[in-house]
Amino acid sequence: MQAIEDRRKALLQEHGSKPSPKVLIIWGVAEGLYTALSNSFVGDLVKRLGGVNVADLAAPIDANLCYAPFQPELVAGFQPDVILLISHKFDKNGADRFRSELTGPVWRGLQAVRQKRVYQLPYELFAINPGPQLEEALTVLSNTLYRGSDL
Protein backbone atom coordinates (compact mmCIF):
# COMPACT_ATOMS: atom_id res chain seq x y z
CA MET A 1 0.00 0.00 0.00
CA GLN A 2 2.86 2.36 0.69
CA ALA A 3 4.09 2.04 -2.90
CA ILE A 4 0.66 3.09 -4.17
CA GLU A 5 0.54 6.09 -1.85
CA ASP A 6 4.10 7.05 -2.87
CA ARG A 7 3.08 6.85 -6.54
CA ARG A 8 0.02 9.04 -5.92
CA LYS A 9 2.16 11.68 -4.19
CA ALA A 10 4.73 11.57 -7.01
CA LEU A 11 1.99 12.09 -9.60
CA LEU A 12 0.63 15.08 -7.67
CA GLN A 13 4.12 16.58 -7.52
CA GLU A 14 4.57 16.07 -11.28
CA HIS A 15 1.61 18.31 -11.96
CA GLY A 16 2.78 20.92 -9.49
CA SER A 17 0.63 23.99 -9.36
CA LYS A 18 -1.70 23.11 -12.23
CA PRO A 19 -5.28 23.95 -11.29
CA SER A 20 -7.54 21.14 -10.13
CA PRO A 21 -9.54 19.95 -13.13
CA LYS A 22 -13.32 19.83 -12.87
CA VAL A 23 -14.24 16.30 -13.94
CA LEU A 24 -17.45 14.62 -15.05
CA ILE A 25 -17.34 10.83 -14.87
CA ILE A 26 -19.95 9.03 -16.95
CA TRP A 27 -20.75 5.36 -16.42
CA GLY A 28 -22.48 4.05 -19.51
CA VAL A 29 -24.65 0.95 -19.38
CA ALA A 30 -27.29 -0.37 -21.76
CA GLU A 31 -30.03 1.17 -19.58
CA GLY A 32 -28.59 4.69 -19.78
CA LEU A 33 -25.99 7.04 -18.38
CA TYR A 34 -25.01 7.54 -14.76
CA THR A 35 -22.54 9.85 -13.09
CA ALA A 36 -19.88 8.35 -10.87
CA LEU A 37 -19.73 10.17 -7.55
CA SER A 38 -16.70 10.51 -5.30
CA ASN A 39 -17.74 7.41 -3.34
CA SER A 40 -17.21 5.27 -6.43
CA PHE A 41 -13.83 3.70 -7.11
CA VAL A 42 -12.98 6.01 -10.02
CA GLY A 43 -14.50 9.03 -8.27
CA ASP A 44 -12.27 8.42 -5.27
CA LEU A 45 -9.20 8.20 -7.52
CA VAL A 46 -10.12 11.52 -9.19
CA LYS A 47 -10.40 13.14 -5.75
CA ARG A 48 -7.09 11.64 -4.56
CA LEU A 49 -5.39 13.07 -7.66
CA GLY A 50 -6.71 16.56 -6.95
CA GLY A 51 -9.67 16.61 -9.34
CA VAL A 52 -13.08 18.04 -8.50
CA ASN A 53 -16.02 15.78 -9.39
CA VAL A 54 -18.75 18.10 -10.73
CA ALA A 55 -21.43 15.49 -10.02
CA ASP A 56 -20.79 16.04 -6.32
CA LEU A 57 -21.41 19.77 -6.81
CA ALA A 58 -24.57 19.38 -8.87
CA ALA A 59 -27.01 18.35 -6.16
CA PRO A 60 -27.14 17.12 -2.59
CA ILE A 61 -26.02 13.52 -2.75
CA ASP A 62 -26.67 10.67 -0.35
CA ALA A 63 -23.27 9.95 1.20
CA ASN A 64 -23.74 6.23 0.59
CA LEU A 65 -24.27 6.47 -3.17
CA CYS A 66 -21.56 5.68 -5.69
CA TYR A 67 -23.57 6.52 -8.83
CA ALA A 68 -26.53 8.74 -9.66
CA PRO A 69 -28.68 9.05 -12.79
CA PHE A 70 -27.08 11.49 -15.20
CA GLN A 71 -28.78 14.91 -15.30
CA PRO A 72 -27.17 17.01 -18.05
CA GLU A 73 -28.96 20.21 -17.08
CA LEU A 74 -27.38 20.12 -13.62
CA VAL A 75 -23.88 19.36 -14.85
CA ALA A 76 -23.90 21.97 -17.64
CA GLY A 77 -23.64 24.83 -15.15
CA PHE A 78 -20.42 23.45 -13.69
CA GLN A 79 -18.53 23.30 -17.01
CA PRO A 80 -16.28 20.27 -16.53
CA ASP A 81 -12.75 20.57 -17.90
CA VAL A 82 -12.59 16.82 -18.54
CA ILE A 83 -15.25 14.19 -19.24
CA LEU A 84 -14.37 10.57 -18.54
CA LEU A 85 -16.43 7.69 -19.89
CA ILE A 86 -16.47 4.13 -18.64
CA SER A 87 -18.59 1.72 -20.65
CA HIS A 88 -19.73 -1.58 -19.25
CA LYS A 89 -17.72 -4.29 -20.95
CA PHE A 90 -20.89 -6.12 -21.99
CA ASP A 91 -22.27 -3.00 -23.68
CA LYS A 92 -20.21 -3.08 -26.88
CA ASN A 93 -21.92 0.01 -28.35
CA GLY A 94 -21.87 2.14 -25.20
CA ALA A 95 -18.95 4.37 -26.17
CA ASP A 96 -20.31 4.94 -29.68
CA ARG A 97 -23.77 5.74 -28.32
CA PHE A 98 -22.29 8.23 -25.86
CA ARG A 99 -20.13 9.91 -28.49
CA SER A 100 -23.16 10.37 -30.73
CA GLU A 101 -24.92 12.14 -27.85
CA LEU A 102 -22.06 14.66 -27.68
CA THR A 103 -23.57 16.42 -30.70
CA GLY A 104 -26.65 17.45 -28.69
CA PRO A 105 -27.10 21.06 -27.54
CA VAL A 106 -26.37 20.46 -23.84
CA TRP A 107 -23.15 18.64 -24.64
CA ARG A 108 -21.95 21.11 -27.27
CA GLY A 109 -22.10 23.81 -24.61
CA LEU A 110 -19.64 22.01 -22.35
CA GLN A 111 -16.07 23.26 -22.35
CA ALA A 112 -14.67 19.72 -22.20
CA VAL A 113 -16.53 18.78 -25.40
CA ARG A 114 -15.50 21.94 -27.25
CA GLN A 115 -11.86 21.39 -26.27
CA LYS A 116 -12.00 17.66 -27.11
CA ARG A 117 -11.22 16.59 -23.54
CA VAL A 118 -13.55 13.60 -23.55
CA TYR A 119 -11.81 10.30 -22.84
CA GLN A 120 -12.76 6.63 -22.68
CA LEU A 121 -11.18 4.96 -19.64
CA PRO A 122 -10.17 1.29 -19.86
CA TYR A 123 -12.86 -0.88 -18.27
CA GLU A 124 -10.35 -3.23 -16.65
CA LEU A 125 -8.66 -0.38 -14.77
CA PHE A 126 -11.65 1.73 -13.74
CA ALA A 127 -14.93 -0.17 -13.70
CA ILE A 128 -13.77 -2.46 -10.95
CA ASN A 129 -10.95 -2.24 -8.44
CA PRO A 130 -7.89 -3.21 -10.51
CA GLY A 131 -6.03 -4.70 -7.54
CA PRO A 132 -2.36 -5.07 -8.51
CA GLN A 133 -2.86 -2.65 -11.42
CA LEU A 134 -3.83 0.24 -9.13
CA GLU A 135 -0.57 2.09 -9.77
CA GLU A 136 -1.23 1.85 -13.51
CA ALA A 137 -4.78 3.14 -13.01
CA LEU A 138 -3.44 6.13 -11.04
CA THR A 139 -0.89 6.91 -13.76
CA VAL A 140 -3.41 6.64 -16.61
CA LEU A 141 -5.92 8.81 -14.76
CA SER A 142 -3.35 11.42 -13.76
CA ASN A 143 -2.05 11.73 -17.32
CA THR A 144 -5.60 12.03 -18.63
CA LEU A 145 -6.63 14.69 -16.13
CA TYR A 146 -3.54 16.86 -16.31
CA ARG A 147 -1.97 16.21 -19.71
CA GLY A 148 -4.98 15.23 -21.75
CA SER A 149 -3.32 12.05 -22.98
CA ASP A 150 -5.18 9.86 -25.36
CA LEU A 151 -5.92 6.44 -23.99
N, C-alpha and C positions, 0 to 999 in steps of 0.2 A: 504494500500500500504506500510505503514511503516513496518508492520510485515513481508512482503515479502522481503523488502530490508534488514531488520535485519537478516532474515534467510539466505539470500545470503551472507552477510558479515560473519556470523557464519560459514557457509560451507567453505568459503575461508580461514578462520582462522584455521579450522580443518585440512586443508591440508598443512598449513604452507608454508615451503619453497620447496615443491615438484615442480619440473619443470612443466611448462605449457605443457600439452599434445597437440601434433599435431593431429587433428581430421578430419576425412573424414565422412561426413554425406550423406548417400545415401537415396534418396526417390524413392522407387520402385512402379511403376504403371504398368498396363498391357501393355502399349505402350513401356516401357523401363525403363532405370535408369536415374535419374537426381541427381545432387549434390545440396544440400541445402547450400546456401550462407549465409553470416552473416546477411543479411537483412531478412531472413526467421525467423519464430518464434523460431525454435530449434537452428538455427545458432546464433541468438542473445543470447539465454541462454548459449550456449557454450562459447561465448565471455565473457559474464558477469561472468562466473565461471572460467575465466582465460585460457580457451583453445584457440588454434590457429586453425582456419578453413583452411585446406590446399587448399580447392577449391578457396578461396580468393587469394591465392598465385600463383595459377596455370596460370592465364591469366588475362589480364585487364578485369574487369567486369563492366558492366553498373550498376551504383549506385542504380538504381531502381529495379533491378532484385532480386528475392528471390531464384530462382532455375535456373540451367543451365544444358544442356545436359551433361551427364557423359562422360568424356574423360580420359580413364585409362592411356594413355601414358603421359598425363600431370601430373596426380596425382602421378604416380609411382616415379618420381624424388623427391617428397617431403616426402616420407616414413612416412605416418601417424602412430602414436602410437596406435590409437584407430579408429575403423570403426564402425559407428552407422548406423543401417538400420531402416527405417520406411517404412512399407508396407501399401498401401492403404487398408482400411478395406474391400473393395469390391473385392480385388485381393487376393483370398484365397491361391493361390500358389506362391505369390510374394516372400516370405521369402525362400521357398524351391528352387525356381528358382535362387535366388541370391546366396544361399549357394552352389548350384551346379556350379555356375560360379567361385567360389573361387578356384577351382582346375585348372583354366587356368594359363598360364605362367605369365601374368602380375600380377595377384593376388598373386600367390605363392611367388613372389619376394617382396611383401610388408611385412614389419616388423610386422604390426598388425595382419596379417593373420598367419604368422609363430608363433607368440606368443599367438595365439588364443584370441586376443582382438577385436573380432567382436561381436557386440551385437545388438539384436533386441530391439528397444524401443517400449513401449506400444503406440499404435495408439491414444488412448483416451487422453494421456498426451502430445503427441508431434506433432501429425499431425494437430491439431487445437489448438487454445488457450484454455487451460483447465480451465480458469476462477478460481473458488474457489479452484481448485486442483493445482494451480501454485506452492505452497510451496512443495507439493509432487513431482511435476515434477522437481523442482530444486534439491531436495534431491536425487531422482533416478538418475538424470544426473550427479550430483557431485560424487556420489558413483561409478557410471560406469566409469567416466573419471579418477578418482584418485585411486580407490581401485580395479577396475576391477570386480565389483560385477556382478553376474549373475542376469538377470532380470526374 
